[in-house]
Amino acid sequence: MTLENTVDVKIDQSIVIDKNSEFFIAIAKKGVHSFIMLGVMVDGEPKLLAKVGKGNIIDKSFGSSCVQQFTLFGKMVGSHSDAVLLDEGLGGTNNFPEISYQAYAISFDQYLEFLEITRAIHQEQLDFYKNRPNPTGEYKKMTFPERGVYKLREGIHCYIPEEEETLGKITLKYKEIGTFKQQSAQDAKLRQDIIDESKEIHSSNTCRTTARSLLNYTLHYPANVSSLFTIDFNYKTRLWHENTLKSNTFYILPKPPNCFHVPASKRKILDELYKKLEDLPKKEPGSDATRRKFNELKKLYLEVAVEPQLSLNQLLRKIIEHRENNRVLFETRRGHNLLSSIVEMFGFKIKTGTQQTYERIEQTLNKEIMRKKEIEFGIKEVQDEQDKERNICYPSC
């Protein structure tokens, strides 16, 4: 698996962002290669801040001939090949390649944690390959292992926090990762395991393996992504020019339900909403209806997640009001299949997936409310019987 030199010096060398903006981490795949991207939403556009991936371009068996390629493949299957985590570049190209991806919301502090472990990986790899000779000559004429050493020593460049402008605003400068100084407070063993796995590739430790490890380390929970490097991720978008992504096809999932402390009854509601959020961008991701539905469901999901004190009746009213306020949007069909077209020809209307989700949620809440009432009624009956027992006058002996 090779990495392309995509660094573009024309990108912004510094940006000012709000620390409370929506940051994200995305695991992505182009061809068979998986990598990690981090960024922040700026005026509704995803702005990339870092992009790294693991490859075995640095292995001495890589070379350029067919014999050397087979030797490298044998090493990967039989034992392992040398690998390195490299800068994949933030600048776009004129090709605007399509990638598959899954993106998740993170905080500014989680972005800093990613920078810290990336710096630790890079510094250890610099030491690990320190005895390799410095490549000379034109980059295009170098062997692949020489290119790997060259890119390793060139460093990983990403946006590093520089200075706080005003309250909540901070300047990020495009710099080499070694300039980042923050230390880690995360689990030392987990951190070291990721550092170690980043130095090699074999059948059970691929570019996808390290990408997933960095993803989960930064998120603080295991994301629902496939471990097989041949499998595409759930969504499609394009890498755009000037370190951005095509915004109308880029979707950021919030934290999953198990990250919130809510009662079991409300957890079921969050599970339903999150399942629909995961599903929506798989179909017609570039359509206005998909974007608006996703945004509305995401807003409701986060409101429910951070309001555990809501009673079941209050939650039901909230769901019904939200559904009614967005009735026209939720009735909008994002494409017709043959079956739905035939059914509608006869005057029948098939409910959209979003409408069905809301119906299931309302049914779940109504059942839970009834169950709770039955329990409360049963307890009251027992209490009434106990009161009657206490009020009975028995004749004295």
C-alpha positions as CSV (number, residue, x, y, z in Angstrom):
1,M,0.0,0.0,0.0
2,T,1.6,3.2,-1.1
3,L,0.9,6.8,-0.1
4,E,0.7,9.7,-2.5
5,N,2.5,13.0,-2.0
6,T,-0.5,15.4,-1.9
7,V,0.9,18.2,0.2
8,D,-0.2,21.6,-1.2
9,V,1.7,24.6,0.0
10,K,-1.1,26.9,-1.2
11,I,-3.5,26.0,1.6
12,D,-4.1,28.5,4.4
13,Q,-1.1,28.6,6.7
14,S,-3.3,29.7,9.6
15,I,-7.0,29.8,10.5
16,V,-8.9,31.2,13.4
17,I,-11.7,28.9,14.8
18,D,-14.1,28.8,17.6
19,K,-13.1,26.1,20.2
20,N,-16.8,25.2,20.5
21,S,-17.2,24.5,16.8
22,E,-18.1,21.0,15.7
23,F,-14.8,19.1,15.2
24,F,-14.8,15.7,13.5
25,I,-12.7,12.7,12.9
26,A,-13.3,10.6,9.8
27,I,-12.0,7.2,8.8
28,A,-11.8,7.0,5.0
29,K,-10.9,4.7,2.1
30,K,-9.6,5.4,-1.3
31,G,-8.9,2.3,-3.4
32,V,-7.8,-0.3,-0.8
33,H,-6.0,2.3,1.4
34,S,-7.6,3.4,4.7
35,F,-6.6,6.7,6.4
36,I,-7.7,9.2,9.0
37,M,-8.9,12.8,8.5
38,L,-9.7,15.4,11.2
39,G,-11.3,18.7,10.7
40,V,-13.7,21.4,11.9
41,M,-16.9,22.8,10.5
42,V,-16.4,26.5,9.4
43,D,-19.4,28.3,8.0
44,G,-21.1,25.0,7.2
45,E,-18.0,23.7,5.3
46,P,-15.8,20.9,6.5
47,K,-12.2,22.2,6.8
48,L,-9.5,19.5,7.1
49,L,-6.9,20.0,9.8
50,A,-5.0,16.7,9.6
51,K,-4.8,13.6,7.4
52,V,-2.5,10.6,8.1
53,G,-2.3,7.0,7.0
54,K,-0.1,4.0,7.5
55,G,1.7,2.3,4.6
56,N,4.6,0.0,3.9
57,I,6.3,2.2,1.3
58,I,9.3,2.3,3.6
59,D,10.0,-1.4,3.6
60,K,13.2,-2.3,1.8
61,S,11.5,-5.1,-0.1
62,F,9.1,-2.7,-1.7
63,G,11.5,-1.7,-4.5
64,S,10.1,-1.3,-8.0
65,S,10.3,-4.7,-9.7
66,C,7.7,-7.5,-9.8
67,V,10.1,-9.8,-7.9
68,Q,10.4,-7.3,-5.1
69,Q,6.6,-6.8,-5.0
70,F,6.1,-10.5,-4.6
71,T,8.8,-10.6,-1.9
72,L,6.9,-7.8,0.0
73,F,3.6,-9.7,-0.3
74,G,5.2,-12.8,1.1
75,K,6.6,-10.8,4.0
76,M,3.1,-9.4,4.8
77,V,1.5,-12.8,4.7
78,G,4.3,-14.8,6.4
79,S,5.5,-12.3,9.0
80,H,5.3,-8.5,8.5
81,S,6.6,-5.6,6.5
82,D,8.0,-2.4,7.8
83,A,5.5,0.4,7.9
84,V,5.2,4.1,8.8
85,L,2.5,6.6,9.6
86,L,2.8,9.4,7.1
87,D,1.3,12.8,6.2
88,E,-1.2,12.2,3.4
89,G,-1.4,15.9,2.6
90,L,-4.2,18.4,3.1
91,G,-4.1,20.1,-0.3
92,G,-6.6,18.9,-2.9
93,T,-5.8,17.9,-6.5
94,N,-7.7,18.5,-9.7
95,N,-8.9,14.9,-9.7
96,F,-11.3,15.3,-6.8
97,P,-11.2,11.6,-6.0
98,E,-14.3,9.9,-4.5
99,I,-13.7,8.3,-1.1
100,S,-15.9,6.2,1.2
101,Y,-15.9,7.4,4.8
102,Q,-17.6,7.5,8.2
103,A,-17.3,10.7,10.3
104,Y,-17.9,11.3,14.0
105,A,-18.2,14.5,16.1
106,I,-15.4,15.2,18.6
107,S,-14.4,18.1,20.8
108,F,-11.5,20.4,20.5
109,D,-9.8,18.6,23.4
110,Q,-10.2,15.3,21.5
111,Y,-8.5,16.9,18.5
112,L,-5.6,17.7,20.8
113,E,-5.4,14.1,22.0
114,F,-5.1,13.0,18.4
115,L,-2.3,15.5,17.8
116,E,-0.5,14.1,20.8
117,I,-0.6,10.5,19.9
118,T,0.3,11.3,16.3
119,R,3.4,13.2,17.5
120,A,4.3,10.2,19.7
121,I,4.0,7.8,16.8
122,H,6.0,10.0,14.5
123,Q,8.9,10.6,17.0
124,E,9.2,6.9,17.7
125,Q,9.3,6.1,14.0
126,L,12.0,8.7,13.4
127,D,14.1,6.9,16.0
128,F,13.2,3.5,14.7
129,Y,14.4,4.3,11.2
130,K,17.2,6.6,12.2
131,N,19.9,4.4,10.7
132,R,18.4,4.6,7.2
133,P,20.6,6.8,4.9
134,N,19.2,10.2,3.8
135,P,17.7,10.0,0.3
136,T,19.3,12.2,-2.3
137,G,18.3,13.3,-5.8
138,E,15.0,14.0,-7.4
139,Y,12.0,12.6,-5.5
140,K,10.5,11.0,-8.6
141,K,13.7,9.0,-9.2
142,M,13.9,7.7,-5.7
143,T,13.0,4.1,-4.9
144,F,9.8,3.6,-2.9
145,P,11.8,2.9,0.4
146,E,13.8,6.0,-0.2
147,R,10.6,8.0,-0.7
148,G,9.3,6.5,2.5
149,V,12.3,7.7,4.5
150,Y,12.2,11.1,2.8
151,K,8.5,11.6,3.7
152,L,9.0,10.4,7.2
153,R,11.8,12.9,7.8
154,E,9.9,15.6,6.1
155,G,7.4,15.3,8.9
156,I,3.6,15.2,9.5
157,H,2.0,18.6,9.0
158,C,-1.3,19.6,10.4
159,Y,-3.0,22.5,12.1
160,I,-1.5,23.1,15.6
161,P,-3.1,25.4,18.2
162,E,-0.9,28.5,18.4
163,E,-2.5,31.2,20.5
164,E,-5.9,32.2,21.9
165,E,-7.2,35.4,20.2
166,T,-10.2,36.2,22.3
167,L,-12.4,34.2,24.6
168,G,-13.2,30.9,22.8
169,K,-11.3,31.8,19.6
170,I,-8.0,30.2,18.8
171,T,-5.5,30.4,16.0
172,L,-4.4,27.1,14.3
173,K,-1.2,27.2,12.3
174,Y,-0.1,24.6,9.6
175,K,3.0,23.3,11.2
176,E,5.1,20.1,11.7
177,I,3.7,17.8,14.4
178,G,6.9,17.9,16.4
179,T,6.0,21.5,17.5
180,F,3.0,20.3,19.4
181,K,3.9,20.1,23.1
182,Q,0.8,18.8,25.0
183,Q,1.3,15.5,27.0
184,S,-1.1,12.6,27.1
185,A,-3.4,11.8,30.0
186,Q,-4.8,8.6,28.3
187,D,-4.1,5.0,29.2
188,A,-0.4,4.4,28.7
189,K,-0.7,0.8,27.5
190,L,-3.4,1.5,25.0
191,R,-1.3,4.4,23.7
192,Q,1.9,2.3,23.4
193,D,0.0,-0.6,21.6
194,I,-1.1,1.9,18.9
195,I,2.5,3.3,18.6
196,D,3.9,-0.2,18.2
197,E,1.3,-1.4,15.6
198,S,2.0,1.7,13.5
199,K,5.5,0.3,12.6
200,E,4.5,-2.8,10.7
201,I,1.9,-4.3,8.4
202,H,0.8,-7.9,8.2
203,S,-2.4,-9.9,7.5
204,S,-4.0,-8.9,10.7
205,N,-2.5,-5.4,11.1
206,T,-3.2,-3.4,8.0
207,C,-3.6,0.3,7.2
208,R,-7.3,-0.1,8.3
209,T,-6.1,-1.6,11.7
210,T,-4.2,1.5,12.7
211,A,-6.8,3.9,11.2
212,R,-9.4,2.2,13.4
213,S,-7.1,2.3,16.4
214,L,-6.6,6.1,16.0
215,L,-10.3,6.6,15.5
216,N,-11.3,4.7,18.6
217,Y,-8.5,6.2,20.7
218,T,-9.7,9.7,19.8
219,L,-13.4,9.0,20.2
220,H,-13.1,7.2,23.5
221,Y,-15.5,4.5,22.3
222,P,-15.4,1.8,19.6
223,A,-16.9,3.1,16.3
224,N,-19.0,0.8,14.3
225,V,-16.7,0.4,11.3
226,S,-15.5,-2.7,9.5
227,S,-12.0,-4.0,10.3
228,L,-11.6,-5.5,6.7
229,F,-9.5,-3.1,4.6
230,T,-11.3,-4.3,1.4
231,I,-14.7,-3.2,2.7
232,D,-15.9,0.3,1.8
233,F,-17.3,2.6,4.6
234,N,-20.9,3.6,4.7
235,Y,-20.9,6.9,2.9
236,K,-19.4,8.5,-0.2
237,T,-18.0,12.0,-0.7
238,R,-15.1,13.7,-2.6
239,L,-11.9,15.2,-1.5
240,W,-12.1,18.9,-2.6
241,H,-9.6,21.6,-3.2
242,E,-8.0,23.8,-0.5
243,N,-8.2,21.1,2.2
244,T,-12.0,20.8,2.2
245,L,-14.5,18.0,1.5
246,K,-17.6,18.2,-0.7
247,S,-19.9,19.6,2.0
248,N,-23.3,18.5,0.5
249,T,-22.3,14.8,0.8
250,F,-20.4,15.0,4.1
251,Y,-22.3,13.9,7.3
252,I,-21.0,13.9,10.9
253,L,-22.6,11.4,13.3
254,P,-23.0,12.5,16.9
255,K,-21.9,10.3,19.8
256,P,-23.8,7.0,20.0
257,P,-26.5,6.3,22.6
258,N,-24.3,4.3,24.9
259,C,-22.2,7.5,25.5
260,F,-25.1,9.2,27.3
261,H,-26.5,8.5,30.8
262,V,-30.2,8.0,30.2
263,P,-32.8,5.6,31.5
264,A,-33.4,2.4,29.6
265,S,-36.8,3.7,28.3
266,K,-35.1,6.7,26.7
267,R,-32.2,4.7,25.5
268,K,-34.6,2.8,23.2
269,I,-35.6,6.2,21.6
270,L,-32.0,7.3,21.1
271,D,-31.3,3.9,19.5
272,E,-34.1,4.4,17.0
273,L,-33.0,7.9,16.1
274,Y,-29.3,7.0,15.8
275,K,-30.1,4.0,13.6
276,K,-32.0,6.4,11.3
277,L,-29.2,8.9,11.4
278,E,-26.7,6.2,10.3
279,D,-29.0,5.1,7.5
280,L,-30.0,8.5,6.0
281,P,-26.8,9.4,4.2
282,K,-26.6,6.0,2.4
283,K,-29.3,7.1,0.0
284,E,-29.2,10.3,-2.1
285,P,-26.5,12.0,0.1
286,G,-26.3,15.1,-2.1
287,S,-30.1,15.8,-2.0
288,D,-31.5,18.7,0.0
289,A,-34.1,16.5,1.6
290,T,-31.4,14.1,2.9
291,R,-29.5,17.0,4.4
292,R,-32.5,18.6,6.1
293,K,-33.8,15.3,7.4
294,F,-30.4,14.4,8.8
295,N,-30.0,17.9,10.5
296,E,-33.5,17.7,12.0
297,L,-33.1,14.2,13.4
298,K,-29.6,15.0,14.7
299,K,-30.9,18.1,16.5
300,L,-33.7,16.1,18.1
301,Y,-31.4,13.3,19.0
302,L,-29.0,15.6,20.8
303,E,-31.8,17.4,22.6
304,V,-33.2,14.1,23.9
305,A,-29.7,12.8,24.9
306,V,-28.9,15.8,27.1
307,E,-32.3,16.0,28.7
308,P,-32.5,12.8,30.8
309,Q,-34.9,14.5,33.2
310,L,-37.8,14.6,30.7
311,S,-40.7,12.5,31.8
312,L,-42.0,9.9,29.3
313,N,-45.1,12.1,28.6
314,Q,-42.9,15.1,28.0
315,L,-40.7,13.2,25.7
316,L,-43.7,11.9,23.8
317,R,-45.1,15.4,23.3
318,K,-41.6,16.5,22.2
319,I,-41.5,13.8,19.5
320,I,-45.0,14.4,18.3
321,E,-44.4,18.2,18.0
322,H,-41.1,17.7,16.2
323,R,-42.8,15.3,13.8
324,E,-45.7,17.7,13.1
325,N,-43.3,20.7,12.7
326,N,-41.5,18.8,10.0
327,R,-44.4,16.9,8.5
328,V,-43.9,18.0,4.9
329,L,-40.2,17.3,5.0
330,F,-40.6,13.8,6.6
331,E,-43.3,13.0,4.0
332,T,-40.8,13.8,1.2
333,R,-39.7,10.7,-0.6
334,R,-36.0,10.6,-1.7
335,G,-36.5,8.4,-4.7
336,H,-38.9,5.8,-5.9
337,N,-38.4,2.1,-6.4
338,L,-40.5,0.0,-8.7
339,L,-42.8,-1.3,-5.9
340,S,-43.6,2.2,-4.5
341,S,-44.3,3.5,-7.9
342,I,-46.8,0.8,-8.7
343,V,-48.5,1.1,-5.3
344,E,-48.8,4.9,-5.7
345,M,-50.3,4.4,-9.2
346,F,-53.3,2.8,-7.4
347,G,-53.7,5.8,-5.1
348,F,-52.0,4.3,-2.1
349,K,-49.1,6.1,-0.3
350,I,-46.2,4.3,1.3
351,K,-44.8,6.0,4.3
352,T,-41.2,7.1,4.2
353,G,-38.5,5.5,6.4
354,T,-38.4,8.7,8.6
355,Q,-42.2,8.5,9.2
356,Q,-41.9,4.8,10.1
357,T,-39.1,5.7,12.6
358,Y,-41.3,8.2,14.3
359,E,-44.2,5.8,14.4
360,R,-42.1,3.2,16.1
361,I,-40.8,5.7,18.6
362,E,-44.3,6.9,19.5
363,Q,-45.5,3.3,19.8
364,T,-42.6,2.5,22.1
365,L,-43.2,5.5,24.3
366,N,-47.0,4.8,24.5
367,K,-46.3,1.2,25.6
368,E,-43.8,2.4,28.2
369,I,-46.2,5.0,29.5
370,M,-49.0,2.3,29.8
371,R,-46.6,-0.2,31.5
372,K,-45.6,2.4,34.0
373,K,-49.3,3.3,34.7
374,E,-50.1,-0.4,35.2
375,I,-47.2,-0.7,37.7
376,E,-48.3,2.4,39.6
377,F,-51.9,1.2,39.6
378,G,-50.9,-2.2,40.9
379,I,-48.8,-0.6,43.7
380,K,-51.8,1.6,44.6
381,E,-54.1,-1.4,44.8
382,V,-51.7,-3.1,47.2
383,Q,-51.4,0.0,49.3
384,D,-55.2,0.3,49.5
385,E,-55.5,-3.3,50.6
386,Q,-52.9,-2.7,53.3
387,D,-54.7,0.4,54.5
388,K,-58.0,-1.6,54.8
389,E,-56.2,-4.3,56.8
390,R,-54.9,-1.6,59.2
391,N,-58.4,-0.1,59.6
392,I,-60.2,-3.4,60.5
393,C,-61.3,-3.5,64.2
394,Y,-60.8,-6.9,65.8
395,P,-62.7,-7.9,69.0
396,S,-60.6,-8.0,72.1
397,C,-59.8,-11.4,73.6
